[in-house]
Amino acid sequence: MFSREIFIVGCVALFILGGCTSENQTDREVKSNVSAVKKSNIIVILADDLGIGDLGSYNQYSKIPTPNLDRIARQGMRFTDAHTPSSVCTPTRYGLLTGRYAWRSRLKEGVLWGYDPALIEEGRMTIGNLLQRNGYQTATIGKWHLGLGDKEVTDYSQALIPGPVSQGFDYFYGIPASLDMVPYVYIENDHVVAQATNTIKGSEKARHGGAGYWREGAAAPEFKHVEVLPTIANKTVEYINDNARSDKPFFIYMPLPAPHTPWLPKKKYQGKSSAGVYGDFVVQVDDVIAQVYQALSDNGIADNTLVIITSDNGAHWEPTDFEKYGHRANGKYRGDKADIWEGGHRVPFIVTWPGKVAPNSVSDEVLSLVDVYATITALVGDEIADDQAEDSFDMSAVLLGGSSESTVRKTIVFHSLLGMFSIRQGDWKFIDGVGHGGFGGKKAMENGIVGQPPGQLYNLAKDPKEQNNLYLKYPNKVAQLKAELELQKEQGATRF
């Protein structure tokens, strides 16, 4: 007789097909049940710079009302120890789609820009490719920010290949990079919708008012920054409406451009929070996600859709922002976007799947966004080749109520904007450098900080705010974690 844990993992592939059967059923009965039920749809919504402390379900003192996300969290599972592989956007997106840490690619620090070539290597599988071969129609709608073409793009009138439609997606509609990066154009599949024949001026770097910030540069004539988030919402709802009754299930990867700067809430959302323009923009993000769920409900497919909602890194919320509003966008955690500290990479992670993922459930399992790949692979009953998704771990048993006696991940690696590394093992977190490794931290990384040790060690169970550096007190732990980090960097994979 199988143990309960083994039975749960073995049933994972059948759950996506309509539910697991008793271990006493015959193979013929199982196959009959499988063939009779349509596979579940899958949607991954990746917010941009949304902090774990922005949501009421994670922070009861949040100054931002997020009623829809809070309701959604109650309908499914909320992870409290979920992390992005990097504390900035491009490498996190690479990690999520490929199941591989981005520092193994050519991108060793920073992010891509709007004219940069594709980061995902030729022949590398993405979640889109995985689901295509499992009978899904696939789409990505939103902010790509993983590069386009095989060299620096100088002519946007040409086909933008490699790009989303050559990297696992049947359909793409969105923008090339962040909403504050040129060129300001929409792309559909592999061509721009309208050429960037205009030039717009950059806006001022105002944090608490005005129109937010974007860089000067090329833009399509009708491009309006304030309309990008509503456009992505409308395109996603339209895609759901058009494909809800298809014989093939769909996968939507929806990388939002918000609440990343420029903070541009539409008029109906202005003044709805107590955290300024940023907070109002988060309110709009909350409503956009509600529109997706409403479309699922209107089409009668909400009960047959797995939805994952998360963020690409922590919020860009500085100490002056807290002083002004009293809002902790990154919760109790130290640091913010770009930093190696927890505030840079600990993010909300919510999963709903009616009848499969238990409502009102909370998991403290340590999870990285690179694990989405292996988890979805298990849920559709596929397997990962040895040269793919090298850093992705299967969390499907956690989602489906499996045993929590031991953690799935033994270690997890983090990477900052400036390329600073950190490794977590159990409650211990080692940072291989000084300072935060984020915006403005280059000098500290290069020269150290007077009076401080050359690295950092924290016990997150006792010190979740990373205030007490134990580097000098526990040299053996430092040596052990540093050696493990170097091993994982050198061996090229962590899941085997």
Solvent accessible surface area in square Angstrom, and as a share of the most:
residue,aa,sasa,rsa
1,M,201,0.90
2,F,134,0.56
3,S,52,0.34
4,R,150,0.55
5,E,69,0.31
6,I,104,0.53
7,F,61,0.25
8,I,20,0.10
9,V,78,0.45
10,G,58,0.56
11,C,7,0.04
12,V,2,0.01
13,A,27,0.21
14,L,34,0.17
15,F,42,0.17
16,I,1,0.01
17,L,24,0.12
18,G,48,0.46
19,G,27,0.25
20,C,40,0.24
21,T,21,0.12
22,S,62,0.40
23,E,76,0.34
24,N,124,0.64
25,Q,63,0.28
26,T,78,0.45
27,D,109,0.56
28,R,202,0.74
29,E,79,0.36
30,V,33,0.19
31,K,140,0.59
32,S,67,0.43
33,N,67,0.34
34,V,41,0.24
35,S,95,0.61
36,A,83,0.65
37,V,66,0.38
38,K,70,0.30
39,K,52,0.22
40,S,1,0.01
41,N,0,0.00
42,I,0,0.00
43,I,0,0.00
44,V,0,0.00
45,I,0,0.00
46,L,0,0.00
47,A,0,0.00
48,D,0,0.00
49,D,4,0.02
50,L,1,0.00
51,G,0,0.00
52,I,10,0.05
53,G,1,0.01
54,D,0,0.00
55,L,1,0.01
56,G,29,0.28
57,S,29,0.19
58,Y,43,0.16
59,N,21,0.11
60,Q,150,0.67
61,Y,166,0.63
62,S,24,0.16
63,K,81,0.34
64,I,5,0.02
65,P,62,0.39
66,T,2,0.01
67,P,84,0.53
68,N,31,0.16
69,L,0,0.00
70,D,25,0.13
71,R,86,0.31
72,I,0,0.00
73,A,6,0.05
74,R,135,0.49
75,Q,80,0.36
76,G,0,0.00
77,M,14,0.06
78,R,52,0.19
79,F,0,0.00
80,T,40,0.23
81,D,14,0.07
82,A,0,0.00
83,H,0,0.00
84,T,0,0.00
85,P,4,0.02
86,S,2,0.01
87,S,0,0.00
88,V,3,0.02
89,C,4,0.02
90,T,0,0.00
91,P,9,0.05
92,T,0,0.00
93,R,0,0.00
94,Y,0,0.00
95,G,0,0.00
96,L,0,0.00
97,L,0,0.00
98,T,0,0.00
99,G,0,0.00
100,R,36,0.13
101,Y,1,0.00
102,A,4,0.03
103,W,19,0.07
104,R,32,0.12
105,S,7,0.04
106,R,125,0.46
107,L,21,0.10
108,K,116,0.49
109,E,84,0.38
110,G,19,0.18
111,V,31,0.18
112,L,7,0.04
113,W,120,0.42
114,G,6,0.06
115,Y,67,0.26
116,D,36,0.19
117,P,34,0.21
118,A,14,0.11
119,L,4,0.02
120,I,6,0.03
121,E,65,0.29
122,E,179,0.80
123,G,69,0.66
124,R,38,0.14
125,M,37,0.17
126,T,0,0.00
127,I,0,0.00
128,G,0,0.00
129,N,36,0.18
130,L,1,0.00
131,L,0,0.00
132,Q,62,0.27
133,R,137,0.50
134,N,25,0.13
135,G,34,0.33
136,Y,2,0.01
137,Q,27,0.12
138,T,0,0.00
139,A,0,0.00
140,T,0,0.00
141,I,0,0.00
142,G,0,0.00
143,K,0,0.00
144,W,1,0.00
145,H,1,0.01
146,L,1,0.01
147,G,6,0.05
148,L,3,0.01
149,G,9,0.08
150,D,115,0.59
151,K,147,0.62
152,E,109,0.49
153,V,13,0.08
154,T,125,0.73
155,D,64,0.33
156,Y,16,0.06
157,S,54,0.35
158,Q,110,0.49
159,A,51,0.39
160,L,5,0.03
161,I,73,0.37
162,P,39,0.24
163,G,0,0.00
164,P,1,0.01
165,V,44,0.25
166,S,57,0.36
167,Q,15,0.07
168,G,3,0.02
169,F,1,0.00
170,D,77,0.40
171,Y,49,0.18
172,F,1,0.00
173,Y,17,0.06
174,G,0,0.00
175,I,4,0.02
176,P,8,0.05
177,A,3,0.02
178,S,2,0.02
179,L,4,0.02
180,D,8,0.04
181,M,16,0.07
182,V,33,0.19
183,P,5,0.03
184,Y,3,0.01
185,V,0,0.00
186,Y,33,0.13
187,I,1,0.00
188,E,66,0.30
189,N,54,0.28
190,D,36,0.18
191,H,82,0.37
192,V,17,0.10
193,V,84,0.48
194,A,44,0.34
195,Q,71,0.32
196,A,29,0.22
197,T,103,0.60
198,N,67,0.34
199,T,101,0.59
200,I,50,0.26
201,K,168,0.71
202,G,35,0.34
203,S,26,0.17
204,E,145,0.65
205,K,156,0.66
206,A,43,0.33
207,R,54,0.20
208,H,66,0.29
209,G,27,0.26
210,G,67,0.64
211,A,48,0.37
212,G,7,0.07
213,Y,46,0.17
214,W,42,0.15
215,R,76,0.28
216,E,108,0.48
217,G,14,0.13
218,A,29,0.22
219,A,1,0.01
220,A,9,0.07
221,P,68,0.43
222,E,140,0.63
223,F,23,0.09
224,K,115,0.49
225,H,15,0.07
226,V,51,0.30
227,E,59,0.27
228,V,0,0.00
229,L,4,0.02
230,P,27,0.17
231,T,31,0.18
232,I,0,0.00
233,A,1,0.01
234,N,95,0.49
235,K,51,0.22
236,T,0,0.00
237,V,35,0.20
238,E,91,0.41
239,Y,24,0.09
240,I,0,0.00
241,N,75,0.38
242,D,107,0.55
243,N,23,0.12
244,A,4,0.03
245,R,178,0.65
246,S,36,0.23
247,D,140,0.73
248,K,96,0.41
249,P,10,0.06
250,F,1,0.00
251,F,0,0.00
252,I,0,0.00
253,Y,1,0.00
254,M,0,0.00
255,P,0,0.00
256,L,0,0.00
257,P,1,0.00
258,A,0,0.00
259,P,0,0.00
260,H,13,0.06
261,T,27,0.15
262,P,0,0.00
263,W,10,0.03
264,L,20,0.10
265,P,10,0.06
266,K,59,0.25
267,K,174,0.74
268,K,136,0.58
269,Y,20,0.08
270,Q,100,0.44
271,G,65,0.63
272,K,115,0.49
273,S,19,0.12
274,S,72,0.46
275,A,0,0.00
276,G,21,0.20
277,V,33,0.19
278,Y,3,0.01
279,G,0,0.00
280,D,11,0.06
281,F,4,0.02
282,V,0,0.00
283,V,18,0.11
284,Q,3,0.01
285,V,0,0.00
286,D,3,0.01
287,D,37,0.19
288,V,3,0.01
289,I,0,0.00
290,A,17,0.13
291,Q,60,0.26
292,V,0,0.00
293,Y,28,0.11
294,Q,100,0.44
295,A,5,0.04
296,L,2,0.01
297,S,63,0.41
298,D,100,0.52
299,N,20,0.10
300,G,68,0.66
301,I,18,0.09
302,A,33,0.26
303,D,106,0.55
304,N,42,0.21
305,T,2,0.01
306,L,0,0.00
307,V,2,0.01
308,I,4,0.02
309,I,4,0.02
310,T,0,0.00
311,S,0,0.00
312,D,0,0.00
313,N,0,0.00
314,G,0,0.00
315,A,0,0.00
316,H,40,0.18
317,W,17,0.06
318,E,59,0.26
319,P,101,0.63
320,T,76,0.44
321,D,0,0.00
322,F,72,0.30
323,E,132,0.59
324,K,116,0.49
325,Y,48,0.18
326,G,37,0.35
327,H,1,0.00
328,R,128,0.47
329,A,0,0.00
330,N,9,0.04
331,G,15,0.15
332,K,102,0.43
333,Y,35,0.13
334,R,78,0.28
335,G,25,0.24
336,D,19,0.10
337,K,14,0.06
338,A,0,0.00
339,D,9,0.05
340,I,1,0.00
341,W,28,0.10
342,E,0,0.00
343,G,1,0.01
344,G,0,0.00
345,H,1,0.00
346,R,20,0.07
347,V,0,0.00
348,P,3,0.02
349,F,6,0.03
350,I,1,0.00
351,V,0,0.00
352,T,6,0.03
353,W,0,0.00
354,P,56,0.35
355,G,78,0.75
356,K,35,0.15
357,V,3,0.02
358,A,56,0.44
359,P,87,0.55
360,N,111,0.57
361,S,22,0.14
362,V,86,0.49
363,S,12,0.08
364,D,115,0.60
365,E,12,0.06
366,V,19,0.11
367,L,5,0.03
368,S,0,0.00
369,L,0,0.00
370,V,0,0.00
371,D,1,0.00
372,V,3,0.02
373,Y,5,0.02
374,A,6,0.04
375,T,7,0.04
376,I,0,0.00
377,T,4,0.02
378,A,24,0.19
379,L,1,0.00
380,V,13,0.07
381,G,48,0.46
382,D,35,0.18
383,E,140,0.63
384,I,40,0.20
385,A,57,0.44
386,D,109,0.57
387,D,92,0.48
388,Q,22,0.10
389,A,0,0.00
390,E,16,0.07
391,D,0,0.00
392,S,2,0.01
393,F,40,0.17
394,D,52,0.27
395,M,2,0.01
396,S,0,0.00
397,A,24,0.19
398,V,21,0.12
399,L,5,0.03
400,L,20,0.10
401,G,39,0.38
402,G,15,0.14
403,S,38,0.24
404,S,97,0.63
405,E,160,0.72
406,S,78,0.50
407,T,65,0.38
408,V,50,0.29
409,R,8,0.03
410,K,125,0.53
411,T,18,0.10
412,I,2,0.01
413,V,0,0.00
414,F,0,0.00
415,H,10,0.05
416,S,2,0.01
417,L,24,0.12
418,L,28,0.14
419,G,18,0.17
420,M,6,0.03
421,F,32,0.13
422,S,0,0.00
423,I,0,0.00
424,R,15,0.06
425,Q,54,0.24
426,G,50,0.48
427,D,68,0.35
428,W,50,0.18
429,K,0,0.00
430,F,2,0.01
431,I,0,0.00
432,D,48,0.25
433,G,14,0.13
434,V,9,0.05
435,G,10,0.09
436,H,49,0.22
437,G,1,0.01
438,G,0,0.00
439,F,99,0.41
440,G,84,0.81
441,G,5,0.05
442,K,88,0.37
443,K,152,0.64
444,A,25,0.19
445,M,62,0.28
446,E,117,0.52
447,N,111,0.57
448,G,32,0.31
449,I,65,0.33
450,V,155,0.89
451,G,82,0.79
452,Q,99,0.44
453,P,24,0.15
454,P,95,0.60
455,G,1,0.01
456,Q,9,0.04
457,L,0,0.00
458,Y,6,0.02
459,N,16,0.08
460,L,12,0.06
461,A,70,0.54
462,K,174,0.74
463,D,21,0.11
464,P,38,0.24
465,K,101,0.43
466,E,0,0.00
467,Q,125,0.55
468,N,87,0.44
469,N,52,0.26
470,L,23,0.11
471,Y,42,0.16
472,L,135,0.67
473,K,141,0.60
474,Y,88,0.33
475,P,85,0.54
476,N,127,0.65
477,K,53,0.23
478,V,11,0.06
479,A,61,0.47
480,Q,73,0.33
481,L,0,0.00
482,K,81,0.34
483,A,63,0.49
484,E,42,0.19
485,L,0,0.00
486,E,58,0.26
487,L,90,0.45
488,Q,7,0.03
489,K,62,0.26
490,E,135,0.60
491,Q,88,0.39
492,G,30,0.29
493,A,8,0.06
494,T,21,0.12
495,R,59,0.21
496,F,132,0.55
